[in-house]
Amino acid sequence: MFSVKNNFVLLPLLLIGFELLWPYGHCQLVDISKVSLDTRYYTFFGCVRDMNVPEDLVELYKLDIMPDDQVTCCVIRCVGMRLGIYDDKNGLDVDKQYERVKERLTIDEATYKRGVRNCIRNIQRGRNLNDCERAYLIITRCQGGTCHSVRRNGPRHTVGSRRTTKPSLKES
């Protein structure tokens, strides 16, 4: 039988173990919609981890390079969903995103929101996009270019040349 002293030692260990078994339970009090750019990587690499992204892509992400492939599209979608600014049914929540970035803007609220909504409309016009592609294009193109995009599988074609690789989302 354990003494009282041992029970006080075991109880915190038991609670710590329970915390580890309860995923994201300790984050319920955090308003993740207000994550700053300094902490954006916590959410981003959480999505990378949960989606089991290949190591070669992870190395590019660490360099702030976002290839326009399907995996990266889905990672960006995951980030938007975790931040609470994007969902597949309603798309980008322009009002929530404005609240997140308003201190860093040099334009007024109406101009910002009108510009983002126009960008979203233009991105989707005439395209048949899956959920990941739609999220990727909206979040990366309509939010001020905070990441650099490159193609992973070959050079881009030039005007007059014959396309030999699958078209990039950027060329659509």
Stockholm file with secondary structure:
# STOCKHOLM 1.0

chainA/1-172         MFSVKNNFVLLPLLLIGFELLWPYGHCQLVDISKVSLDTRYYTFFGCVRDMNVPEDLVELYKLDIMPDDQVTCCVIRCVGMRLGIYDDKNGLDVDKQYERVKERLTIDEATYKRGVRNCIRNIQRGRNLNDCERAYLIITRCQGGTCHSVRRNGPRHTVGSRRTTKPSLKES
#=GR chainA/1-172 SS CCCHHHHHHHHHHHHHHHHHHSTTGGGTTSCGGGCCGGGHHHHHHHHHHHTTCCHHHHHHHHTTEEECSHHHHHHHHHHHHHHTSEETTTEECHHHHHHHHGGGCSSCHHHHHHHHHHHHHHHHTTCCCCHHHHHHHHHHHTTTCCSEEECSSSCCCCTTSCCCSCCCGGGC
#=GC SS_cons         CCCHHHHHHHHHHHHHHHHHHSTTGGGTTSCGGGCCGGGHHHHHHHHHHHTTCCHHHHHHHHTTEEECSHHHHHHHHHHHHHHTSEETTTEECHHHHHHHHGGGCSSCHHHHHHHHHHHHHHHHTTCCCCHHHHHHHHHHHTTTCCSEEECSSSCCCCTTSCCCSCCCGGGC
//
